[in-house]
Amino acid sequence: MKYRVELKEVPAGVIASVRARTSPATISKDIPDLLGEVWGFLKGTDLRKDGHNVVLYHGGLADVEAGVQVWRTFEGTGRVNCSTTPAGLIAAALHRGPYHLLSRAHEAIREWLVGKDYEPTGLSWEVYGDWAEDPEALETEVFHQLRRR
């Protein structure tokens, strides 16, 4: 898949999330488990209004924050916290297809940055579009926070 990488400014987005340590071997199981905790918390609240699942990577795969977009701030309970996706300068790419190929969008952003006046801060995130049974119909937005060199 050919990716179109865009440079833009984005506002912070409020999320309900759980942050945890994971590994490449367990991440595909850990993320759904973490999201399950968040969805359990959101049941019976008025926080979600058409929000999507979000996963933030704090410097790599080992430190992740899995959450759901919500429409307002709130007091966290237990492991579920009120957090935000970062505001500011980002590089973004839209991935179409199965989740196990998302690393290709991240790589396209890293390649796009070569020779540019920007560098990644180490924080990246994915916003998962609406679910589709056909993996080829899945859409995920991939973001890397940037700073000027």
LINKAGI-V944564 format. One record per pair of residues at least 4 apart in sequence whose C-alpha atoms are under 8 Angstrom apart, sorted by the first residue. I is the first residue (numbers start at 1). J is the second residue. D is the distance in whole Angstrom. If there is no record, write none. Layout:
i,j,d
I,J,D
I,J,D
This chain:
i,j,d
3,93,6
3,94,7
3,95,7
3,105,7
3,108,7
4,93,6
4,94,7
5,91,6
5,92,5
5,93,5
5,94,8
5,108,7
5,109,6
5,112,7
6,91,5
6,92,5
6,93,7
7,89,7
7,90,6
7,91,5
7,92,7
8,89,6
8,90,6
8,91,7
8,92,8
9,87,7
9,88,5
9,89,5
9,90,6
10,86,8
10,87,5
10,88,5
10,89,7
10,90,7
11,86,7
11,87,4
11,88,6
12,84,6
12,85,5
12,86,5
12,87,4
12,88,8
13,69,7
13,84,5
13,85,5
13,86,7
13,87,8
14,69,6
14,70,6
14,71,7
14,72,6
14,73,6
14,82,7
14,83,6
14,84,4
14,85,7
15,54,8
15,67,6
15,68,5
15,69,4
15,70,5
15,73,8
15,82,6
15,83,5
15,84,5
15,85,7
16,38,7
16,67,5
16,68,5
16,69,7
16,70,7
16,76,8
16,80,6
16,81,6
16,82,5
16,83,6
17,35,8
17,38,6
17,65,6
17,66,5
17,67,4
17,68,7
17,80,5
17,81,5
17,82,6
17,83,7
18,34,6
18,35,8
18,37,8
18,38,7
18,65,6
18,66,6
18,67,6
18,79,6
18,80,5
18,81,6
19,63,7
19,64,6
19,65,4
19,66,6
19,79,8
20,63,6
20,64,6
20,65,6
21,62,5
21,63,5
21,64,6
22,26,6
22,27,6
22,30,7
22,61,7
22,62,5
22,63,6
22,64,7
23,27,6
23,61,6
23,62,5
24,28,8
24,61,7
24,62,8
26,30,6
27,31,6
27,61,8
28,32,7
29,33,6
30,34,6
31,35,6
31,55,8
31,66,6
32,36,6
33,37,7
34,38,7
34,66,6
34,67,8
35,39,6
35,53,8
35,66,6
35,67,6
35,68,8
36,40,6
37,41,6
37,80,7
38,42,6
38,67,6
38,68,7
38,80,6
39,43,6
39,68,8
41,45,8
41,80,7
42,46,8
42,47,7
42,48,7
47,70,5
47,71,6
47,72,7
48,68,8
48,69,7
48,70,5
48,71,6
49,70,7
49,71,6
51,68,6
51,69,4
51,70,6
51,71,8
52,68,6
52,69,5
52,127,7
52,128,6
52,129,6
52,130,7
53,66,8
53,67,6
53,68,4
53,69,6
53,127,6
53,128,5
53,129,8
54,66,6
54,67,5
54,68,6
54,69,7
54,125,7
54,126,6
54,127,5
54,128,6
55,64,7
55,65,6
55,66,4
55,67,6
55,125,5
55,126,5
55,127,7
56,64,6
56,65,5
56,66,6
56,85,8
56,123,7
56,124,6
56,125,4
56,126,7
57,61,6
57,62,8
57,63,6
57,64,5
57,65,7
57,122,8
57,123,6
57,124,5
57,125,6
58,62,8
58,63,5
58,64,6
58,65,8
58,122,7
58,123,5
58,124,7
59,63,7
59,122,5
59,123,6
59,124,8
60,64,8
60,122,7
60,123,8
73,82,6
74,82,6
75,81,7
75,82,7
76,80,5
76,81,4
76,82,6
77,81,7
85,125,8
86,145,7
88,145,7
88,146,8
89,145,6
89,146,6
89,147,7
90,143,6
90,144,5
90,145,4
90,146,5
91,109,7
91,143,6
91,144,5
91,145,7
91,146,7
92,109,7
92,141,7
92,142,6
92,143,5
92,144,7
93,105,6
93,108,8
93,109,7
93,141,6
93,142,5
93,143,7
94,105,7
94,139,7
94,140,6
94,141,5
94,142,6
95,102,7
95,105,6
95,139,6
95,140,5
95,141,6
95,142,7
96,136,7
96,137,7
96,138,6
96,139,5
96,140,7
97,101,7
97,135,6
97,136,4
97,137,6
97,138,5
97,139,6
98,102,7
98,135,5
98,136,6
98,137,8
98,138,6
99,135,8
99,138,8
101,105,8
102,106,7
103,107,6
104,108,6
105,109,6
105,142,7
106,110,6
106,142,7
107,111,6
108,112,6
109,113,6
109,144,8
110,114,7
112,116,8
113,117,8
113,118,7
113,119,7
117,148,6
117,149,6
118,146,6
118,147,6
118,148,4
118,149,5
119,146,5
119,147,6
119,148,6
119,149,6
120,144,6
120,145,6
120,146,4
120,147,6
121,144,8
121,145,6
121,146,5
121,147,6
122,144,8
122,145,7
123,144,6
123,145,6
124,142,8
124,143,5
124,144,4
124,145,6
125,142,6
125,143,5
125,144,7
126,140,6
126,141,6
126,142,5
126,143,6
127,140,6
127,141,5
127,142,7
128,139,6
128,140,4
128,141,6
129,138,7
129,139,5
129,140,6
129,141,8
130,138,7
130,139,8
131,138,7
132,137,6
132,138,6
133,137,8
134,138,7
